[in-house]
């Protein structure tokens, strides 16, 4: 049987580059070598390279999505995108692949644009029975009043880049005089900033996938208990800085509501492949959606791989399903 020629696209240009490379390494190890001929392509700006086992680097030809090693040309038939942030999660890479006619593993270009942009995600799911925190939206150069923000949203508030991941540039602010500095920090990651009211409670990560023929895969829910005040970058990627409990110790009613909202958000944003939807569940048991991760982390310490193992599936089996579902896009 001829193996499917896969370009495993990794790295990227955001602050999440190293995490993406870790995720890609784990997926490369999990894929069945008898089914797939996989080459990891590190994308960094205009440099798209395959590194051979002996350390030599070969540039990917973007004219035909191929790489030539020692005179042997591999024209890739499929792209497995494991890039957090730009250009993998914001739709740019998907647009290129669409023009090239190459099927890929992640959400479409339109869906990626929506899910990467926090305010667009909120607008897409609004009115579909999903609870959302109140917000104030700022574009670079717009003036704002910390006093007005506090009057509208109260304290504390979360100040976030509108388009960023892994909690880069996110600040929990408890004093009005700290809002200006937090907004500047968020603008260092994005040209737009979202200021949201604080919703207190337990954080839940909900993995899911819906195939083209309508099969629903709802992964066991993970409760995230960070050692810091919220699930920031250090809590996400430093061993021992958070407890991640799978399956989450929650009631059946809350589990059903989280699963319903997760699938509703997936459909509203027209997602594809495996995604993770994050929520805060208040002490009263009311879930509020935080965001959708269209290309969730797949490193050894990431949430979705733990959920996959908990449901009795290997990461390789999950990607067999994803590839089978998306390879004929």
Phi and psi in degrees as GROMACS dihedral restraints (atoms count N, CA, C in turn):
[ dihedral_restraints ]
;  ai    aj    ak    al  type     phi  dphi    fc
    3     4     5     6     1   -73.8    20    10
    4     5     6     7     1   133.0    20    10
    6     7     8     9     1   -80.1    20    10
    7     8     9    10     1   144.6    20    10
    9    10    11    12     1   -70.4    20    10
   10    11    12    13     1   128.0    20    10
   12    13    14    15     1   -84.5    20    10
   13    14    15    16     1   109.1    20    10
   15    16    17    18     1  -112.0    20    10
   16    17    18    19     1   131.0    20    10
   18    19    20    21     1   -95.5    20    10
   19    20    21    22     1   114.9    20    10
   21    22    23    24     1   -89.7    20    10
   22    23    24    25     1   100.0    20    10
   24    25    26    27     1   -86.4    20    10
   25    26    27    28     1   121.7    20    10
   27    28    29    30     1  -137.2    20    10
   28    29    30    31     1   174.1    20    10
   30    31    32    33     1    88.5    20    10
   31    32    33    34     1  -106.2    20    10
   33    34    35    36     1    95.9    20    10
   34    35    36    37     1  -173.6    20    10
   36    37    38    39     1  -117.3    20    10
   37    38    39    40     1     7.4    20    10
   39    40    41    42     1   -98.0    20    10
   40    41    42    43     1  -179.9    20    10
   42    43    44    45     1   -65.6    20    10
   43    44    45    46     1   -12.4    20    10
   45    46    47    48     1   -94.1    20    10
   46    47    48    49     1    11.3    20    10
   48    49    50    51     1   -54.2    20    10
   49    50    51    52     1   -49.1    20    10
   51    52    53    54     1   -66.3    20    10
   52    53    54    55     1   -36.5    20    10
   54    55    56    57     1   -64.2    20    10
   55    56    57    58     1   -40.2    20    10
   57    58    59    60     1   -62.4    20    10
   58    59    60    61     1   -40.3    20    10
   60    61    62    63     1   -65.3    20    10
   61    62    63    64     1   -38.3    20    10
   63    64    65    66     1   -63.3    20    10
   64    65    66    67     1   -43.7    20    10
   66    67    68    69     1   -60.4    20    10
   67    68    69    70     1   -44.8    20    10
   69    70    71    72     1   -64.0    20    10
   70    71    72    73     1   -38.7    20    10
   72    73    74    75     1   -61.1    20    10
   73    74    75    76     1   -40.5    20    10
   75    76    77    78     1   -68.4    20    10
   76    77    78    79     1   -39.1    20    10
   78    79    80    81     1   -68.9    20    10
   79    80    81    82     1   -40.3    20    10
   81    82    83    84     1   -57.5    20    10
   82    83    84    85     1   -40.4    20    10
   84    85    86    87     1   -69.3    20    10
   85    86    87    88     1   -29.1    20    10
   87    88    89    90     1   -83.2    20    10
   88    89    90    91     1   -23.9    20    10
   90    91    92    93     1   -72.4    20    10
   91    92    93    94     1   145.3    20    10
   93    94    95    96     1   -76.5    20    10
   94    95    96    97     1   110.8    20    10
   96    97    98    99     1   -66.8    20    10
   97    98    99   100     1   -17.3    20    10
   99   100   101   102     1   -78.8    20    10
  100   101   102   103     1   -17.8    20    10
  102   103   104   105     1  -102.8    20    10
  103   104   105   106     1   -30.8    20    10
  105   106   107   108     1  -128.3    20    10
  106   107   108   109     1   135.2    20    10
  108   109   110   111     1   -99.8    20    10
  109   110   111   112     1   100.6    20    10
  111   112   113   114     1  -107.5    20    10
  112   113   114   115     1   131.1    20    10
  114   115   116   117     1  -125.9    20    10
  115   116   117   118     1   127.6    20    10
  117   118   119   120     1   -82.4    20    10
  118   119   120   121     1   123.1    20    10
  120   121   122   123     1  -108.8    20    10
  121   122   123   124     1   116.5    20    10
  123   124   125   126     1   -87.9    20    10
  124   125   126   127     1   116.3    20    10
  126   127   128   129     1  -101.2    20    10
  127   128   129   130     1   122.6    20    10
  129   130   131   132     1  -146.1    20    10
  130   131   132   133     1   100.5    20    10
  132   133   134   135     1    63.6    20    10
  133   134   135   136     1  -129.0    20    10
  135   136   137   138     1   -86.8    20    10
  136   137   138   139     1    -1.5    20    10
  138   139   140   141     1   -93.2    20    10
  139   140   141   142     1   115.1    20    10
  141   142   143   144     1  -121.1    20    10
  142   143   144   145     1   107.8    20    10
  144   145   146   147     1  -128.8    20    10
  145   146   147   148     1   143.7    20    10
  147   148   149   150     1  -101.7    20    10
  148   149   150   151     1   131.2    20    10
  150   151   152   153     1  -105.6    20    10
  151   152   153   154     1   118.3    20    10
  153   154   155   156     1   -70.8    20    10
  154   155   156   157     1   161.6    20    10
  156   157   158   159     1   -55.2    20    10
  157   158   159   160     1   -27.3    20    10
  159   160   161   162     1   -87.3    20    10
  160   161   162   163     1     5.4    20    10
  162   163   164   165     1    94.5    20    10
  163   164   165   166     1    -9.1    20    10
  165   166   167   168     1   -71.8    20    10
  166   167   168   169     1   144.3    20    10
  168   169   170   171     1  -109.8    20    10
  169   170   171   172     1   139.7    20    10
  171   172   173   174     1  -129.9    20    10
  172   173   174   175     1   127.9    20    10
  174   175   176   177     1   -75.0    20    10
  175   176   177   178     1   135.8    20    10
  177   178   179   180     1   -75.7    20    10
  178   179   180   181     1   134.1    20    10
  180   181   182   183     1   -84.6    20    10
  181   182   183   184     1   108.8    20    10
  183   184   185   186     1   -75.9    20    10
  184   185   186   187     1    -8.9    20    10
  186   187   188   189     1   -70.2    20    10
  187   188   189   190     1   -32.2    20    10
  189   190   191   192     1  -135.7    20    10
  190   191   192   193     1    11.1    20    10
  192   193   194   195     1    55.6    20    10
  193   194   195   196     1    57.7    20    10
  195   196   197   198     1  -138.4    20    10
  196   197   198   199     1   165.3    20    10
  198   199   200   201     1  -138.0    20    10
  199   200   201   202     1   140.0    20    10
  201   202   203   204     1  -115.7    20    10
  202   203   204   205     1   123.3    20    10
  204   205   206   207     1  -122.5    20    10
  205   206   207   208     1   117.5    20    10
  207   208   209   210     1    51.7    20    10
  208   209   210   211     1    43.2    20    10
  210   211   212   213     1    82.8    20    10
  211   212   213   214     1    -5.6    20    10
  213   214   215   216     1  -101.6    20    10
  214   215   216   217     1   118.3    20    10
  216   217   218   219     1   -95.6    20    10
  217   218   219   220     1   129.5    20    10
  219   220   221   222     1  -111.8    20    10
  220   221   222   223     1   114.3    20    10
  222   223   224   225     1   -97.0    20    10
  223   224   225   226     1   112.7    20    10
  225   226   227   228     1   -70.4    20    10
  226   227   228   229     1   142.9    20    10
  228   229   230   231     1  -103.6    20    10
  229   230   231   232     1   -11.7    20    10
  231   232   233   234     1  -158.0    20    10
  232   233   234   235     1   146.5    20    10
  234   235   236   237     1  -119.1    20    10
  235   236   237   238     1   126.5    20    10
  237   238   239   240     1  -105.5    20    10
  238   239   240   241     1   108.5    20    10
  240   241   242   243     1   -92.5    20    10
  241   242   243   244     1   116.7    20    10
  243   244   245   246     1  -127.8    20    10
  244   245   246   247     1    66.0    20    10
  246   247   248   249     1  -127.0    20    10
  247   248   249   250     1   117.7    20    10
  249   250   251   252     1   -89.7    20    10
  250   251   252   253     1   134.3    20    10
  252   253   254   255     1    80.3    20    10
  253   254   255   256     1  -160.8    20    10
  255   256   257   258     1   -78.0    20    10
  256   257   258   259     1   143.6    20    10
  258   259   260   261     1   -97.2    20    10
  259   260   261   262     1    12.1    20    10
  261   262   263   264     1   -87.3    20    10
  262   263   264   265     1   -31.5    20    10
  264   265   266   267     1  -103.0    20    10
  265   266   267   268     1    -9.3    20    10
  267   268   269   270     1  -103.0    20    10
  268   269   270   271     1     6.5    20    10
  270   271   272   273     1    96.4    20    10
  271   272   273   274     1   -12.0    20    10
  273   274   275   276     1   -64.9    20    10
  274   275   276   277     1   -46.1    20    10
  276   277   278   279     1   -67.4    20    10
  277   278   279   280     1   -37.6    20    10
  279   280   281   282     1   -62.4    20    10
  280   281   282   283     1   -37.5    20    10
  282   283   284   285     1   -62.0    20    10
  283   284   285   286     1   -43.1    20    10
  285   286   287   288     1   -61.7    20    10
  286   287   288   289     1   -46.9    20    10
  288   289   290   291     1   -64.9    20    10
  289   290   291   292     1   -36.2    20    10
  291   292   293   294     1   -61.5    20    10
  292   293   294   295     1   -43.3    20    10
  294   295   296   297     1   -64.3    20    10
  295   296   297   298     1   -33.6    20    10
  297   298   299   300     1   -82.4    20    10
  298   299   300   301     1    -9.3    20    10
  300   301   302   303     1    73.0    20    10
  301   302   303   304     1    28.2    20    10
  303   304   305   306     1  -101.7    20    10
  304   305   306   307     1   120.3    20    10
  306   307   308   309     1   -69.4    20    10
  307   308   309   310     1   154.8    20    10
  309   310   311   312     1  -146.2    20    10
  310   311   312   313     1   168.9    20    10
  312   313   314   315     1   -87.8    20    10
  313   314   315   316     1   -17.0    20    10
  315   316   317   318     1  -100.8    20    10
  316   317   318   319     1  -172.0    20    10
  318   319   320   321     1   -59.3    20    10
  319   320   321   322     1   158.3    20    10
  321   322   323   324     1   -67.4    20    10
  322   323   324   325     1   174.1    20    10
  324   325   326   327     1   -60.0    20    10
  325   326   327   328     1   -47.0    20    10
  327   328   329   330     1   -62.7    20    10
  328   329   330   331     1   -46.9    20    10
  330   331   332   333     1   -62.2    20    10
  331   332   333   334     1   -39.0    20    10
  333   334   335   336     1   -65.3    20    10
  334   335   336   337     1   -41.2    20    10
  336   337   338   339     1   -60.1    20    10
  337   338   339   340     1   -43.7    20    10
  339   340   341   342     1   -65.3    20    10
  340   341   342   343     1   -49.9    20    10
  342   343   344   345     1   -73.7    20    10
  343   344   345   346     1   -24.9    20    10
  345   346   347   348     1   -76.5    20    10
  346   347   348   349     1   -24.5    20    10
  348   349   350   351     1   -98.8    20    10
  349   350   351   352     1   109.2    20    10
  351   352   353   354     1   -60.5    20    10
  352   353   354   355     1   -41.0    20    10
  354   355   356   357     1   -69.2    20    10
  355   356   357   358     1   -35.8    20    10
  357   358   359   360     1   -66.4    20    10
  358   359   360   361     1   -38.0    20    10
  360   361   362   363     1   -60.2    20    10
  361   362   363   364     1   -46.0    20    10
  363   364   365   366     1   -62.5    20    10
  364   365   366   367     1   -39.9    20    10
  366   367   368   369     1   -67.2    20    10
  367   368   369   370     1   -35.8    20    10
  369   370   371   372     1   -67.8    20    10
  370   371   372   373     1   -35.5    20    10
  372   373   374   375     1   -95.6    20    10
  373   374   375   376     1    -9.1    20    10
  375   376   377   378     1   -60.6    20    10
  376   377   378   379     1   141.5    20    10
  378   379   380   381     1    79.7    20    10
  379   380   381   382     1    10.1    20    10
  381   382   383   384     1  -115.4    20    10
  382   383   384   385     1    26.5    20    10
  384   385   386   387     1    74.9    20    10
  385   386   387   388     1    27.4    20    10
  387   388   389   390     1  -116.9    20    10
  388   389   390   391     1   124.2    20    10
  390   391   392   393     1   -76.2    20    10
  391   392   393   394     1   136.8    20    10
  393   394   395   396     1  -133.9    20    10
  394   395   396   397     1   144.3    20    10
  396   397   398   399     1   -70.2    20    10
  397   398   399   400     1   147.9    20    10
  399   400   401   402     1   -68.8    20    10
  400   401   402   403     1   150.1    20    10
  402   403   404   405     1  -144.1    20    10
  403   404   405   406     1   163.1    20    10
  405   406   407   408     1  -123.2    20    10
  406   407   408   409     1   132.6    20    10
  408   409   410   411     1  -110.9    20    10
  409   410   411   412     1   129.7    20    10
  411   412   413   414     1  -123.3    20    10
  412   413   414   415     1   138.2    20    10
  414   415   416   417     1  -103.6    20    10
  415   416   417   418     1   153.2    20    10
  417   418   419   420     1   -54.1    20    10
  418   419   420   421     1   131.3    20    10
  420   421   422   423     1    95.8    20    10
  421   422   423   424     1   -16.6    20    10
  423   424   425   426     1   -74.4    20    10
  424   425   426   427     1   141.4    20    10
  426   427   428   429     1   -84.8    20    10
  427   428   429   430     1   150.5    20    10
  429   430   431   432     1  -146.9    20    10
  430   431   432   433     1   156.9    20    10
  432   433   434   435     1  -116.0    20    10
  433   434   435   436     1   117.6    20    10
  435   436   437   438     1   -55.7    20    10
  436   437   438   439     1   -35.8    20    10
  438   439   440   441     1   -65.8    20    10
  439   440   441   442     1   -39.0    20    10
  441   442   443   444     1   -68.0    20    10
  442   443   444   445     1   -38.6    20    10
  444   445   446   447     1   -60.9    20    10
  445   446   447   448     1   -45.9    20    10
  447   448   449   450     1   -64.6    20    10
  448   449   450   451     1   -39.7    20    10
  450   451   452   453     1   -62.8    20    10
  451   452   453   454     1   -35.5    20    10
  453   454   455   456     1   -85.0    20    10
  454   455   456   457     1   -37.9    20    10
  456   457   458   459     1  -113.5    20    10
  457   458   459   460     1   -13.6    20    10
  459   460   461   462     1    76.7    20    10
  460   461   462   463     1  -171.4    20    10
  462   463   464   465     1  -132.5    20    10
  463   464   465   466     1   148.0    20    10
  465   466   467   468     1   -74.3    20    10
  466   467   468   469     1   170.7    20    10
  468   469   470   471     1  -131.6    20    10
  469   470   471   472     1   158.9    20    10
  471   472   473   474     1  -103.2    20    10
  472   473   474   475     1   130.1    20    10
  474   475   476   477     1  -109.3    20    10
  475   476   477   478     1   121.9    20    10
  477   478   479   480     1  -133.2    20    10
  478   479   480   481     1   145.1    20    10
  480   481   482   483     1   -61.8    20    10
  481   482   483   484     1   140.1    20    10
  483   484   485   486     1   -70.7    20    10
  484   485   486   487     1   -29.2    20    10
  486   487   488   489     1  -131.7    20    10
  487   488   489   490     1    92.5    20    10
  489   490   491   492     1  -168.9    20    10
  490   491   492   493     1   166.9    20    10
  492   493   494   495     1  -134.5    20    10
  493   494   495   496     1   178.2    20    10
  495   496   497   498     1    57.2    20    10
  496   497   498   499     1    23.7    20    10
  498   499   500   501     1    65.3    20    10
  499   500   501   502     1    18.1    20    10
  501   502   503   504     1   -64.0    20    10
  502   503   504   505     1   132.0    20    10
  504   505   506   507     1    77.5    20    10
  505   506   507   508     1     7.8    20    10
  507   508   509   510     1   -92.8    20    10
  508   509   510   511     1   135.0    20    10
  510   511   512   513     1  -134.1    20    10
  511   512   513   514     1   134.8    20    10
  513   514   515   516     1   -92.4    20    10
  514   515   516   517     1   121.7    20    10
  516   517   518   519     1  -113.1    20    10
  517   518   519   520     1   128.5    20    10
  519   520   521   522     1  -111.0    20    10
  520   521   522   523     1    -8.2    20    10
  522   523   524   525     1  -131.0    20    10
  523   524   525   526     1   140.9    20    10
  525   526   527   528     1   -58.0    20    10
  526   527   528   529     1   -37.0    20    10
  528   529   530   531     1   -70.5    20    10
  529   530   531   532     1   -10.4    20    10
  531   532   533   534     1   -92.9    20    10
  532   533   534   535     1    -7.1    20    10
  534   535   536   537     1   -66.3    20    10
  535   536   537   538     1   -42.5    20    10
  537   538   539   540     1   -58.2    20    10
  538   539   540   541     1   -46.4    20    10
  540   541   542   543     1   -64.4    20    10
  541   542   543   544     1   -39.1    20    10
  543   544   545   546     1   -65.9    20    10
  544   545   546   547     1   -38.6    20    10
  546   547   548   549     1   -64.5    20    10
  547   548   549   550     1   -42.3    20    10
  549   550   551   552     1   -60.8    20    10
  550   551   552   553     1   -40.9    20    10
  552   553   554   555     1   -62.7    20    10
  553   554   555   556     1   -42.7    20    10
  555   556   557   558     1   -66.5    20    10
  556   557   558   559     1   -38.6    20    10
  558   559   560   561     1   -66.6    20    10
  559   560   561   562     1   -18.8    20    10
  561   562   563   564     1   -69.7    20    10
  562   563   564   565     1   -16.6    20    10
  564   565   566   567     1  -108.2    20    10
  565   566   567   568     1   -16.6    20    10
  567   568   569   570     1  -158.2    20    10
  568   569   570   571     1   155.2    20    10
  570   571   572   573     1   -83.1    20    10
  571   572   573   574     1    -4.1    20    10
  573   574   575   576     1  -134.6    20    10
  574   575   576   577     1   148.4    20    10
  576   577   578   579     1  -130.8    20    10
  577   578   579   580     1   140.4    20    10
  579   580   581   582     1  -114.1    20    10
  580   581   582   583     1   126.7    20    10
  582   583   584   585     1  -112.2    20    10
  583   584   585   586     1   119.2    20    10
  585   586   587   588     1  -119.6    20    10
  586   587   588   589     1   147.3    20    10
  588   589   590   591     1   -62.3    20    10
  589   590   591   592     1   150.3    20    10
  591   592   593   594     1   -79.0    20    10
  592   593   594   595     1   127.4    20    10
  594   595   596   597     1  -112.5    20    10
  595   596   597   598     1   111.5    20    10
  597   598   599   600     1   -82.6    20    10
  598   599   600   601     1   146.2    20    10
  600   601   602   603     1   154.2    20    10
  601   602   603   604     1  -159.6    20    10
  603   604   605   606     1   -98.7    20    10
  604   605   606   607     1   136.7    20    10
  606   607   608   609     1   -91.6    20    10
  607   608   609   610     1   135.7    20    10
  609   610   611   612     1  -127.5    20    10
  610   611   612   613     1   134.4    20    10
  612   613   614   615     1  -108.1    20    10
  613   614   615   616     1   125.1    20    10
  615   616   617   618     1  -121.3    20    10
  616   617   618   619     1   107.2    20    10
  618   619   620   621     1   -85.3    20    10
  619   620   621   622     1   145.9    20    10
  621   622   623   624     1  -160.0    20    10
  622   623   624   625     1   160.9    20    10
  624   625   626   627     1  -155.6    20    10
  625   626   627   628     1   138.2    20    10
  627   628   629   630     1  -123.4    20    10
  628   629   630   631     1   122.7    20    10
  630   631   632   633     1   -80.8    20    10
  631   632   633   634     1   169.7    20    10
  633   634   635   636     1   -61.7    20    10
  634   635   636   637     1   -28.4    20    10
  636   637   638   639     1   -91.6    20    10
  637   638   639   640     1    11.5    20    10
  639   640   641   642     1    91.9    20    10
  640   641   642   643     1     3.3    20    10
  642   643   644   645     1   -69.0    20    10
  643   644   645   646     1   131.3    20    10
  645   646   647   648     1  -104.1    20    10
  646   647   648   649     1   127.1    20    10
  648   649   650   651     1  -115.0    20    10
  649   650   651   652     1   108.6    20    10
  651   652   653   654     1  -108.6    20    10
  652   653   654   655     1   114.2    20    10
  654   655   656   657     1   -79.4    20    10
  655   656   657   658     1   156.9    20    10
  657   658   659   660     1   -56.6    20    10
  658   659   660   661     1   137.8    20    10
  660   661   662   663     1   -76.9    20    10
  661   662   663   664     1   142.7    20    10
  663   664   665   666     1  -110.4    20    10
  664   665   666   667     1   128.3    20    10
  666   667   668   669     1   -89.0    20    10
  667   668   669   670     1   132.5    20    10
  669   670   671   672     1  -108.8    20    10
  670   671   672   673     1   118.9    20    10
  672   673   674   675     1  -118.7    20    10
  673   674   675   676     1    92.1    20    10
  675   676   677   678     1   -75.6    20    10
  676   677   678   679     1   150.0    20    10
  678   679   680   681     1   -77.4    20    10
  679   680   681   682     1   -21.8    20    10
  681   682   683   684     1   -87.7    20    10
  682   683   684   685     1  -175.1    20    10
  684   685   686   687     1   -68.6    20    10
  685   686   687   688     1   -26.3    20    10
  687   688   689   690     1  -152.1    20    10
  688   689   690   691     1   176.6    20    10
  690   691   692   693     1   -81.1    20    10
  691   692   693   694     1    76.6    20    10
  693   694   695   696     1   -86.5    20    10
  694   695   696   697     1  -175.1    20    10
  696   697   698   699     1   -59.0    20    10
  697   698   699   700     1   -45.7    20    10
  699   700   701   702     1   -63.2    20    10
  700   701   702   703     1   -40.5    20    10
  702   703   704   705     1   -64.1    20    10
  703   704   705   706     1   -35.7    20    10
  705   706   707   708     1   -72.1    20    10
  706   707   708   709     1   -38.1    20    10
  708   709   710   711     1  -121.8    20    10
  709   710   711   712     1     4.8    20    10
  711   712   713   714     1  -109.9    20    10
  712   713   714   715     1   123.7    20    10
  714   715   716   717     1   -56.8    20    10
  715   716   717   718     1   133.9    20    10
  717   718   719   720     1    86.9    20    10
  718   719   720   721     1    -4.2    20    10
  720   721   722   723     1   -92.1    20    10
  721   722   723   724     1    -0.4    20    10
  723   724   725   726     1  -156.5    20    10
  724   725   726   727     1   151.4    20    10
  726   727   728   729     1  -103.0    20    10
  727   728   729   730     1   128.5    20    10
  729   730   731   732     1  -120.7    20    10
  730   731   732   733     1   109.3    20    10
  732   733   734   735     1  -103.7    20    10
  733   734   735   736     1   115.7    20    10
  735   736   737   738     1  -129.9    20    10
  736   737   738   739     1   123.1    20    10
  738   739   740   741     1   -75.3    20    10
  739   740   741   742     1   152.7    20    10
  741   742   743   744     1   -65.3    20    10
  742   743   744   745     1   139.7    20    10
  744   745   746   747     1   -79.7    20    10
  745   746   747   748     1    79.4    20    10
  747   748   749   750     1  -130.6    20    10
  748   749   750   751     1   164.3    20    10
  750   751   752   753     1   -71.8    20    10
  751   752   753   754     1   160.8    20    10
  753   754   755   756     1   -62.8    20    10
  754   755   756   757     1   -35.5    20    10
  756   757   758   759     1   -63.4    20    10
  757   758   759   760     1   -44.6    20    10
  759   760   761   762     1   -67.9    20    10
  760   761   762   763     1   -39.2    20    10
  762   763   764   765     1   -61.8    20    10
  763   764   765   766     1   -44.7    20    10
  765   766   767   768     1   -63.0    20    10
  766   767   768   769     1   -40.4    20    10
  768   769   770   771     1   -68.6    20    10
  769   770   771   772     1   -40.3    20    10
  771   772   773   774     1   -63.1    20    10
  772   773   774   775     1   -43.1    20    10
  774   775   776   777     1   -63.0    20    10
  775   776   777   778     1   -41.4    20    10
  777   778   779   780     1   -62.4    20    10
  778   779   780   781     1   -47.7    20    10
  780   781   782   783     1   -65.6    20    10
  781   782   783   784     1   -36.8    20    10
  783   784   785   786     1   -61.9    20    10
  784   785   786   787     1   -48.8    20    10
  786   787   788   789     1   -67.5    20    10
  787   788   789   790     1   -35.4    20    10
  789   790   791   792     1   -64.7    20    10
  790   791   792   793     1   -43.6    20    10
  792   793   794   795     1   -65.0    20    10
  793   794   795   796     1   -41.2    20    10
  795   796   797   798     1   -56.2    20    10
  796   797   798   799     1   -48.1    20    10
  798   799   800   801     1   -70.6    20    10
  799   800   801   802     1   -40.8    20    10
  801   802   803   804     1   -61.7    20    10
  802   803   804   805     1   -35.9    20    10
  804   805   806   807     1   -95.5    20    10
  805   806   807   808     1     5.4    20    10
  807   808   809   810     1    55.6    20    10
  808   809   810   811     1    47.8    20    10
  810   811   812   813     1   -73.7    20    10
  811   812   813   814     1   162.4    20    10
  813   814   815   816     1  -139.9    20    10
  814   815   816   817     1   156.3    20    10
  816   817   818   819     1    71.2    20    10
  817   818   819   820     1  -167.4    20    10
  819   820   821   822     1   -86.6    20    10
  820   821   822   823     1   128.5    20    10
  822   823   824   825     1  -128.0    20    10
  823   824   825   826     1   168.3    20    10
  825   826   827   828     1  -128.0    20    10
  826   827   828   829     1   130.0    20    10
  828   829   830   831     1  -111.1    20    10
  829   830   831   832     1   127.8    20    10
  831   832   833   834     1  -105.1    20    10
  832   833   834   835     1   142.1    20    10
  834   835   836   837     1  -135.2    20    10
  835   836   837   838     1   157.6    20    10
  837   838   839   840     1  -111.2    20    10
  838   839   840   841     1   130.2    20    10
  840   841   842   843     1  -106.7    20    10
  841   842   843   844     1   118.1    20    10
  843   844   845   846     1   -68.7    20    10
  844   845   846   847     1   164.0    20    10
  846   847   848   849     1   -56.9    20    10
  847   848   849   850     1   -23.6    20    10
  849   850   851   852     1   -83.2    20    10
  850   851   852   853     1    -2.4    20    10
  852   853   854   855     1    88.6    20    10
  853   854   855   856     1    19.5    20    10
  855   856   857   858     1  -100.2    20    10
  856   857   858   859     1   117.3    20    10
  858   859   860   861     1   -81.0    20    10
  859   860   861   862     1   138.5    20    10
  861   862   863   864     1  -120.4    20    10
  862   863   864   865     1   128.2    20    10
  864   865   866   867     1   -74.7    20    10
  865   866   867   868     1   136.0    20    10
  867   868   869   870     1   -96.4    20    10
  868   869   870   871     1   -55.9    20    10
  870   871   872   873     1  -167.0    20    10
  871   872   873   874     1   169.1    20    10
  873   874   875   876     1  -115.3    20    10
  874   875   876   877     1   129.3    20    10
  876   877   878   879     1  -100.8    20    10
  877   878   879   880     1   104.2    20    10
  879   880   881   882     1   -74.9    20    10
  880   881   882   883     1   -24.1    20    10
  882   883   884   885     1  -129.9    20    10
  883   884   885   886     1    81.4    20    10
  885   886   887   888     1   -67.7    20    10
  886   887   888   889     1   156.9    20    10
  888   889   890   891     1   -58.1    20    10
  889   890   891   892     1   140.5    20    10
  891   892   893   894     1  -127.2    20    10
  892   893   894   895     1    20.9    20    10
  894   895   896   897     1   -73.7    20    10
  895   896   897   898     1   173.3    20    10
  897   898   899   900     1   -58.1    20    10
  898   899   900   901     1   -31.7    20    10
  900   901   902   903     1   -96.1    20    10
  901   902   903   904     1     5.3    20    10
  903   904   905   906     1   -78.0    20    10
  904   905   906   907     1   162.3    20    10
  906   907   908   909     1   -73.1    20    10
  907   908   909   910     1   -49.2    20    10
  909   910   911   912     1   -60.9    20    10
  910   911   912   913     1   -43.8    20    10
  912   913   914   915     1   -57.5    20    10
  913   914   915   916     1   -36.4    20    10
  915   916   917   918     1   -64.6    20    10
  916   917   918   919     1   -39.9    20    10
  918   919   920   921     1   -65.4    20    10
  919   920   921   922     1   -40.4    20    10
  921   922   923   924     1   -62.1    20    10
  922   923   924   925     1   -44.3    20    10
  924   925   926   927     1   -64.3    20    10
  925   926   927   928     1   -37.9    20    10
  927   928   929   930     1   -64.1    20    10
  928   929   930   931     1   -32.1    20    10
  930   931   932   933     1   -87.2    20    10
  931   932   933   934     1     8.1    20    10
  933   934   935   936     1    82.1    20    10
  934   935   936   937     1    23.1    20    10
  936   937   938   939     1  -121.6    20    10
  937   938   939   940     1   148.1    20    10
  939   940   941   942     1   -89.3    20    10
  940   941   942   943     1   162.5    20    10
  942   943   944   945     1   -63.4    20    10
  943   944   945   946     1   -35.9    20    10
  945   946   947   948     1   -62.2    20    10
  946   947   948   949     1   -40.4    20    10
  948   949   950   951     1   -66.0    20    10
  949   950   951   952     1   -39.3    20    10
  951   952   953   954     1   -60.3    20    10
  952   953   954   955     1   -45.3    20    10
  954   955   956   957     1   -73.9    20    10
  955   956   957   958     1   -23.3    20    10
  957   958   959   960     1   -58.8    20    10
  958   959   960   961     1   -44.3    20    10
  960   961   962   963     1   -66.8    20    10
  961   962   963   964     1   -45.6    20    10
  963   964   965   966     1   -61.4    20    10
  964   965   966   967     1   -47.4    20    10
  966   967   968   969     1   -64.6    20    10
  967   968   969   970     1   -44.1    20    10
  969   970   971   972     1   -60.2    20    10
  970   971   972   973     1   -36.9    20    10
  972   973   974   975     1   -76.9    20    10
  973   974   975   976     1   -29.6    20    10
  975   976   977   978     1  -112.1    20    10
  976   977   978   979     1    -9.0    20    10
  978   979   980   981     1   -68.8    20    10
  979   980   981   982     1   -17.0    20    10
  981   982   983   984     1  -115.2    20    10
  982   983   984   985     1    39.1    20    10
